[in-house]
């Protein structure tokens, strides 16, 4: 299984998806997927062996992921931190 981006809905049962490396594929959408929620740009779950859309990932963010997200770059530099003079020598 893998997370992919939905680029375009072709018809009720087929779509174009893109991989992170830029490749695009024409894939099938399985019957149990809620097609009303599919729209270009959404994240989908794709079965890699059968190249089919098997689910839709919601926009909800896992709290553990949001805690690790860097929203603002730190202002400190390595020179400001220091403390490793002995180890550097």
N, CA, C and O atoms as a GROMACS GRO file, in nm:
protein
  356
    1UNK      N    1   0.085  -0.118   0.000
    1UNK     CA    2   0.000   0.000   0.000
    1UNK      C    3   0.090   0.124   0.000
    1UNK      O    4   0.201   0.124   0.053
    2UNK      N    5   0.038   0.228  -0.060
    2UNK     CA    6   0.112   0.352  -0.063
    2UNK      C    7   0.019   0.472  -0.073
    2UNK      O    8  -0.093   0.461  -0.123
    3UNK      N    9   0.067   0.585  -0.026
    3UNK     CA   10  -0.010   0.710  -0.033
    3UNK      C   11   0.029   0.780  -0.162
    3UNK      O   12   0.147   0.800  -0.190
    4UNK      N   13  -0.070   0.817  -0.239
    4UNK     CA   14  -0.049   0.884  -0.368
    4UNK      C   15  -0.139   1.006  -0.378
    4UNK      O   16  -0.229   1.023  -0.295
    5UNK      N   17  -0.116   1.089  -0.478
    5UNK     CA   18  -0.201   1.206  -0.503
    5UNK      C   19  -0.292   1.178  -0.620
    5UNK      O   20  -0.249   1.125  -0.722
    6UNK      N   21  -0.417   1.215  -0.606
    6UNK     CA   22  -0.514   1.202  -0.715
    6UNK      C   23  -0.501   1.325  -0.804
    6UNK      O   24  -0.522   1.437  -0.759
    7UNK      N   25  -0.467   1.304  -0.929
    7UNK     CA   26  -0.449   1.414  -1.022
    7UNK      C   27  -0.578   1.447  -1.098
    7UNK      O   28  -0.613   1.564  -1.113
    8UNK      N   29  -0.647   1.343  -1.144
    8UNK     CA   30  -0.765   1.366  -1.228
    8UNK      C   31  -0.858   1.246  -1.221
    8UNK      O   32  -0.813   1.131  -1.224
    9UNK      N   33  -0.988   1.273  -1.213
    9UNK     CA   34  -1.089   1.167  -1.222
    9UNK      C   35  -1.126   1.150  -1.369
    9UNK      O   36  -1.171   1.246  -1.432
   10UNK      N   37  -1.107   1.032  -1.423
   10UNK     CA   38  -1.139   1.006  -1.563
   10UNK      C   39  -1.287   0.974  -1.578
   10UNK      O   40  -1.357   1.035  -1.658
   11UNK      N   41  -1.335   0.878  -1.500
   11UNK     CA   42  -1.477   0.844  -1.495
   11UNK      C   43  -1.504   0.789  -1.355
   11UNK      O   44  -1.422   0.805  -1.265
   12UNK      N   45  -1.618   0.726  -1.337
   12UNK     CA   46  -1.656   0.678  -1.203
   12UNK      C   47  -1.563   0.569  -1.151
   12UNK      O   48  -1.553   0.550  -1.029
   13UNK      N   49  -1.496   0.498  -1.239
   13UNK     CA   50  -1.414   0.384  -1.197
   13UNK      C   51  -1.265   0.397  -1.226
   13UNK      O   52  -1.190   0.303  -1.199
   14UNK      N   53  -1.221   0.510  -1.280
   14UNK     CA   54  -1.080   0.525  -1.316
   14UNK      C   55  -1.030   0.666  -1.284
   14UNK      O   56  -1.106   0.762  -1.284
   15UNK      N   57  -0.899   0.675  -1.256
   15UNK     CA   58  -0.839   0.804  -1.223
   15UNK      C   59  -0.693   0.804  -1.266
   15UNK      O   60  -0.634   0.700  -1.295
   16UNK      N   61  -0.637   0.924  -1.269
   16UNK     CA   62  -0.493   0.942  -1.290
   16UNK      C   63  -0.434   0.979  -1.155
   16UNK      O   64  -0.480   1.074  -1.090
   17UNK      N   65  -0.333   0.904  -1.111
   17UNK     CA   66  -0.267   0.934  -0.984
   17UNK      C   67  -0.120   0.964  -1.013
   17UNK      O   68  -0.066   0.924  -1.116
   18UNK      N   69  -0.057   1.035  -0.920
   18UNK     CA   70   0.085   1.066  -0.938
   18UNK      C   71   0.165   1.014  -0.820
   18UNK      O   72   0.118   1.011  -0.707
   19UNK      N   73   0.288   0.975  -0.850
   19UNK     CA   74   0.382   0.933  -0.748
   19UNK      C   75   0.468   1.052  -0.709
   19UNK      O   76   0.470   1.153  -0.780
   20UNK      N   77   0.538   1.041  -0.599
   20UNK     CA   78   0.622   1.152  -0.553
   20UNK      C   79   0.738   1.179  -0.649
   20UNK      O   80   0.793   1.289  -0.649
   21UNK      N   81   0.775   1.081  -0.731
   21UNK     CA   82   0.886   1.100  -0.825
   21UNK      C   83   0.840   1.161  -0.956
   21UNK      O   84   0.922   1.185  -1.045
   22UNK      N   85   0.710   1.187  -0.970
   22UNK     CA   86   0.660   1.254  -1.089
   22UNK      C   87   0.588   1.166  -1.188
   22UNK      O   88   0.523   1.217  -1.280
   23UNK      N   89   0.597   1.035  -1.174
   23UNK     CA   90   0.528   0.944  -1.265
   23UNK      C   91   0.377   0.949  -1.243
   23UNK      O   92   0.331   0.967  -1.130
   24UNK      N   93   0.302   0.933  -1.350
   24UNK     CA   94   0.156   0.931  -1.340
   24UNK      C   95   0.104   0.798  -1.394
   24UNK      O   96   0.160   0.743  -1.490
   25UNK      N   97  -0.003   0.747  -1.332
   25UNK     CA   98  -0.061   0.619  -1.372
   25UNK      C   99  -0.212   0.630  -1.386
   25UNK      O  100  -0.277   0.704  -1.312
   26UNK      N  101  -0.264   0.556  -1.481
   26UNK     CA  102  -0.408   0.539  -1.500
   26UNK      C  103  -0.445   0.416  -1.417
   26UNK      O  104  -0.399   0.306  -1.446
   27UNK      N  105  -0.530   0.435  -1.314
   27UNK     CA  106  -0.562   0.326  -1.222
   27UNK      C  107  -0.712   0.310  -1.206
   27UNK      O  108  -0.791   0.398  -1.241
   28UNK      N  109  -0.749   0.195  -1.153
   28UNK     CA  110  -0.889   0.164  -1.126
   28UNK      C  111  -0.924   0.211  -0.985
   28UNK      O  112  -0.840   0.210  -0.896
   29UNK      N  113  -1.049   0.252  -0.965
   29UNK     CA  114  -1.100   0.287  -0.833
   29UNK      C  115  -1.192   0.172  -0.791
   29UNK      O  116  -1.291   0.145  -0.859
   30UNK      N  117  -1.160   0.105  -0.681
   30UNK     CA  118  -1.241  -0.009  -0.639
   30UNK      C  119  -1.379   0.035  -0.594
   30UNK      O  120  -1.399   0.150  -0.553
   31UNK      N  121  -1.475  -0.055  -0.602
   31UNK     CA  122  -1.617  -0.023  -0.581
   31UNK      C  123  -1.649   0.026  -0.441
   31UNK      O  124  -1.744   0.102  -0.424
   32UNK      N  125  -1.573  -0.015  -0.340
   32UNK     CA  126  -1.605   0.024  -0.202
   32UNK      C  127  -1.549   0.161  -0.163
   32UNK      O  128  -1.573   0.207  -0.052
   33UNK      N  129  -1.476   0.227  -0.252
   33UNK     CA  130  -1.422   0.361  -0.225
   33UNK      C  131  -1.534   0.463  -0.243
   33UNK      O  132  -1.608   0.458  -0.341
   34UNK      N  133  -1.547   0.557  -0.147
   34UNK     CA  134  -1.649   0.662  -0.154
   34UNK      C  135  -1.607   0.764  -0.261
   34UNK      O  136  -1.526   0.853  -0.235
   35UNK      N  137  -1.664   0.750  -0.377
   35UNK     CA  138  -1.624   0.833  -0.492
   35UNK      C  139  -1.670   0.978  -0.479
   35UNK      O  140  -1.616   1.066  -0.545
   36UNK      N  141  -1.770   1.004  -0.394
   36UNK     CA  142  -1.818   1.141  -0.374
   36UNK      C  143  -1.713   1.228  -0.307
   36UNK      O  144  -1.714   1.350  -0.323
   37UNK      N  145  -1.623   1.167  -0.232
   37UNK     CA  146  -1.521   1.244  -0.161
   37UNK      C  147  -1.392   1.260  -0.242
   37UNK      O  148  -1.304   1.336  -0.203
   38UNK      N  149  -1.381   1.189  -0.353
   38UNK     CA  150  -1.261   1.200  -0.435
   38UNK      C  151  -1.263   1.330  -0.515
   38UNK      O  152  -1.363   1.364  -0.578
   39UNK      N  153  -1.153   1.400  -0.512
   39UNK     CA  154  -1.138   1.522  -0.591
   39UNK      C  155  -0.990   1.540  -0.622
   39UNK      O  156  -0.905   1.494  -0.546
   40UNK      N  157  -0.958   1.606  -0.732
   40UNK     CA  158  -0.817   1.626  -0.766
   40UNK      C  159  -0.740   1.694  -0.653
   40UNK      O  160  -0.787   1.791  -0.594
   41UNK      N  161  -0.622   1.642  -0.625
   41UNK     CA  162  -0.538   1.697  -0.520
   41UNK      C  163  -0.548   1.624  -0.388
   41UNK      O  164  -0.465   1.647  -0.300
   42UNK      N  165  -0.647   1.536  -0.372
   42UNK     CA  166  -0.661   1.467  -0.244
   42UNK      C  167  -0.563   1.349  -0.235
   42UNK      O  168  -0.516   1.299  -0.337
   43UNK      N  169  -0.534   1.308  -0.113
   43UNK     CA  170  -0.444   1.195  -0.090
   43UNK      C  171  -0.526   1.066  -0.087
   43UNK      O  172  -0.628   1.057  -0.019
   44UNK      N  173  -0.480   0.968  -0.163
   44UNK     CA  174  -0.550   0.840  -0.170
   44UNK      C  175  -0.455   0.728  -0.128
   44UNK      O  176  -0.333   0.744  -0.128
   45UNK      N  177  -0.514   0.615  -0.091
   45UNK     CA  178  -0.438   0.496  -0.057
   45UNK      C  179  -0.446   0.401  -0.175
   45UNK      O  180  -0.555   0.365  -0.218
   46UNK      N  181  -0.331   0.360  -0.227
   46UNK     CA  182  -0.328   0.276  -0.346
   46UNK      C  183  -0.262   0.143  -0.316
   46UNK      O  184  -0.158   0.137  -0.251
   47UNK      N  185  -0.324   0.035  -0.363
   47UNK     CA  186  -0.266  -0.099  -0.352
   47UNK      C  187  -0.162  -0.111  -0.462
   47UNK      O  188  -0.195  -0.098  -0.580
   48UNK      N  189  -0.037  -0.136  -0.425
   48UNK     CA  190   0.072  -0.135  -0.522
   48UNK      C  191   0.072  -0.253  -0.619
   48UNK      O  192   0.115  -0.238  -0.733
   49UNK      N  193   0.024  -0.370  -0.575
   49UNK     CA  194   0.028  -0.487  -0.663
   49UNK      C  195  -0.079  -0.482  -0.771
   49UNK      O  196  -0.054  -0.521  -0.885
   50UNK      N  197  -0.198  -0.433  -0.737
   50UNK     CA  198  -0.306  -0.431  -0.836
   50UNK      C  199  -0.328  -0.292  -0.895
   50UNK      O  200  -0.417  -0.273  -0.977
   51UNK      N  201  -0.246  -0.195  -0.853
   51UNK     CA  202  -0.255  -0.057  -0.902
   51UNK      C  203  -0.398  -0.007  -0.901
   51UNK      O  204  -0.452   0.033  -1.004
   52UNK      N  205  -0.459  -0.010  -0.783
   52UNK     CA  206  -0.597   0.036  -0.768
   52UNK      C  207  -0.611   0.123  -0.644
   52UNK      O  208  -0.542   0.102  -0.544
   53UNK      N  209  -0.702   0.220  -0.652
   53UNK     CA  210  -0.733   0.305  -0.538
   53UNK      C  211  -0.819   0.224  -0.442
   53UNK      O  212  -0.925   0.174  -0.481
   54UNK      N  213  -0.774   0.209  -0.317
   54UNK     CA  214  -0.848   0.130  -0.219
   54UNK      C  215  -0.901   0.215  -0.104
   54UNK      O  216  -0.976   0.164  -0.020
   55UNK      N  217  -0.865   0.343  -0.098
   55UNK     CA  218  -0.914   0.426   0.010
   55UNK      C  219  -0.879   0.572  -0.010
   55UNK      O  220  -0.803   0.609  -0.100
   56UNK      N  221  -0.935   0.652   0.076
   56UNK     CA  222  -0.915   0.797   0.074
   56UNK      C  223  -0.862   0.838   0.210
   56UNK      O  224  -0.918   0.798   0.312
   57UNK      N  225  -0.757   0.917   0.212
   57UNK     CA  226  -0.703   0.966   0.339
   57UNK      C  227  -0.767   1.100   0.371
   57UNK      O  228  -0.769   1.191   0.288
   58UNK      N  229  -0.817   1.110   0.490
   58UNK     CA  230  -0.884   1.233   0.533
   58UNK      C  231  -0.781   1.341   0.560
   58UNK      O  232  -0.661   1.313   0.571
   59UNK      N  233  -0.827   1.464   0.570
   59UNK     CA  234  -0.738   1.577   0.595
   59UNK      C  235  -0.696   1.588   0.741
   59UNK      O  236  -0.615   1.673   0.776
   60UNK      N  237  -0.752   1.501   0.826
   60UNK     CA  238  -0.716   1.504   0.967
   60UNK      C  239  -0.569   1.472   0.982
   60UNK      O  240  -0.515   1.387   0.911
   61UNK      N  241  -0.504   1.539   1.076
   61UNK     CA  242  -0.362   1.519   1.097
   61UNK      C  243  -0.343   1.441   1.227
   61UNK      O  244  -0.405   1.473   1.328
   62UNK      N  245  -0.258   1.341   1.223
   62UNK     CA  246  -0.225   1.265   1.342
   62UNK      C  247  -0.154   1.359   1.440
   62UNK      O  248  -0.059   1.426   1.401
   63UNK      N  249  -0.199   1.365   1.566
   63UNK     CA  250  -0.137   1.456   1.662
   63UNK      C  251   0.012   1.431   1.681
   63UNK      O  252   0.088   1.525   1.707
   64UNK      N  253   0.056   1.306   1.670
   64UNK     CA  254   0.198   1.276   1.685
   64UNK      C  255   0.279   1.336   1.570
   64UNK      O  256   0.395   1.373   1.589
   65UNK      N  257   0.220   1.344   1.453
   65UNK     CA  258   0.290   1.403   1.339
   65UNK      C  259   0.295   1.554   1.353
   65UNK      O  260   0.398   1.616   1.325
   66UNK      N  261   0.186   1.615   1.396
   66UNK     CA  262   0.182   1.761   1.407
   66UNK      C  263   0.278   1.812   1.514
   66UNK      O  264   0.326   1.925   1.503
   67UNK      N  265   0.307   1.732   1.617
   67UNK     CA  266   0.402   1.773   1.720
   67UNK      C  267   0.543   1.781   1.661
   67UNK      O  268   0.621   1.867   1.702
   68UNK      N  269   0.576   1.695   1.568
   68UNK     CA  270   0.710   1.690   1.510
   68UNK      C  271   0.730   1.790   1.396
   68UNK      O  272   0.842   1.808   1.349
   69UNK      N  273   0.624   1.852   1.351
   69UNK     CA  274   0.632   1.944   1.238
   69UNK      C  275   0.701   2.074   1.279
   69UNK      O  276   0.666   2.133   1.381
   70UNK      N  277   0.797   2.118   1.199
   70UNK     CA  278   0.867   2.244   1.224
   70UNK      C  279   0.793   2.353   1.147
   70UNK      O  280   0.796   2.356   1.024
   71UNK      N  281   0.727   2.442   1.220
   71UNK     CA  282   0.650   2.547   1.155
   71UNK      C  283   0.733   2.673   1.134
   71UNK      O  284   0.707   2.752   1.043
   72UNK      N  285   0.832   2.693   1.219
   72UNK     CA  286   0.916   2.811   1.209
   72UNK      C  287   1.060   2.768   1.233
   72UNK      O  288   1.089   2.698   1.330
   73UNK      N  289   1.150   2.810   1.147
   73UNK     CA  290   1.290   2.772   1.161
   73UNK      C  291   1.349   2.835   1.286
   73UNK      O  292   1.319   2.950   1.317
   74UNK      N  293   1.432   2.762   1.360
   74UNK     CA  294   1.492   2.818   1.481
   74UNK      C  295   1.590   2.930   1.447
   74UNK      O  296   1.651   2.931   1.340
   75UNK      N  297   1.602   3.025   1.538
   75UNK     CA  298   1.691   3.139   1.517
   75UNK      C  299   1.834   3.110   1.562
   75UNK      O  300   1.926   3.183   1.524
   76UNK      N  301   1.854   3.005   1.642
   76UNK     CA  302   1.987   2.972   1.692
   76UNK      C  303   2.070   2.906   1.582
   76UNK      O  304   2.018   2.839   1.493
   77UNK      N  305   2.200   2.928   1.592
   77UNK     CA  306   2.293   2.861   1.500
   77UNK      C  307   2.381   2.767   1.583
   77UNK      O  308   2.374   2.767   1.706
   78UNK      N  309   2.463   2.688   1.515
   78UNK     CA  310   2.554   2.598   1.588
   78UNK      C  311   2.651   2.678   1.674
   78UNK      O  312   2.690   2.632   1.782
   79UNK      N  313   2.691   2.795   1.630
   79UNK     CA  314   2.784   2.878   1.708
   79UNK      C  315   2.720   2.924   1.838
   79UNK      O  316   2.789   2.939   1.938
   80UNK      N  317   2.589   2.947   1.839
   80UNK     CA  318   2.519   2.991   1.959
   80UNK      C  319   2.510   2.879   2.062
   80UNK      O  320   2.509   2.907   2.182
   81UNK      N  321   2.502   2.756   2.020
   81UNK     CA  322   2.480   2.644   2.112
   81UNK      C  323   2.608   2.607   2.184
   81UNK      O  324   2.609   2.603   2.307
   82UNK      N  325   2.714   2.579   2.112
   82UNK     CA  326   2.843   2.548   2.172
   82UNK      C  327   2.839   2.425   2.261
   82UNK      O  328   2.746   2.345   2.255
   83UNK      N  329   2.944   2.410   2.346
   83UNK     CA  330   2.947   2.302   2.443
   83UNK      C  331   3.018   2.176   2.397
   83UNK      O  332   3.029   2.082   2.475
   84UNK      N  333   3.067   2.170   2.274
   84UNK     CA  334   3.135   2.050   2.225
   84UNK      C  335   3.282   2.077   2.191
   84UNK      O  336   3.339   2.009   2.107
   85UNK      N  337   3.342   2.175   2.255
   85UNK     CA  338   3.480   2.211   2.224
   85UNK      C  339   3.576   2.094   2.244
   85UNK      O  340   3.664   2.071   2.161
   86UNK      N  341   3.559   2.020   2.353
   86UNK     CA  342   3.647   1.906   2.382
   86UNK      C  343   3.628   1.797   2.277
   86UNK      O  344   3.727   1.740   2.230
   87UNK      N  345   3.506   1.768   2.239
   87UNK     CA  346   3.478   1.662   2.142
   87UNK      C  347   3.528   1.700   2.003
   87UNK      O  348   3.569   1.612   1.927
   88UNK      N  349   3.523   1.827   1.968
   88UNK     CA  350   3.566   1.871   1.835
   88UNK      C  351   3.717   1.856   1.821
   88UNK      O  352   3.765   1.826   1.711
   89UNK      N  353   3.794   1.877   1.928
   89UNK     CA  354   3.940   1.866   1.922
   89UNK      C  355   3.974   1.723   1.908
   89UNK      O  356   4.092   1.688   1.900
   0.00000   0.00000   0.00000
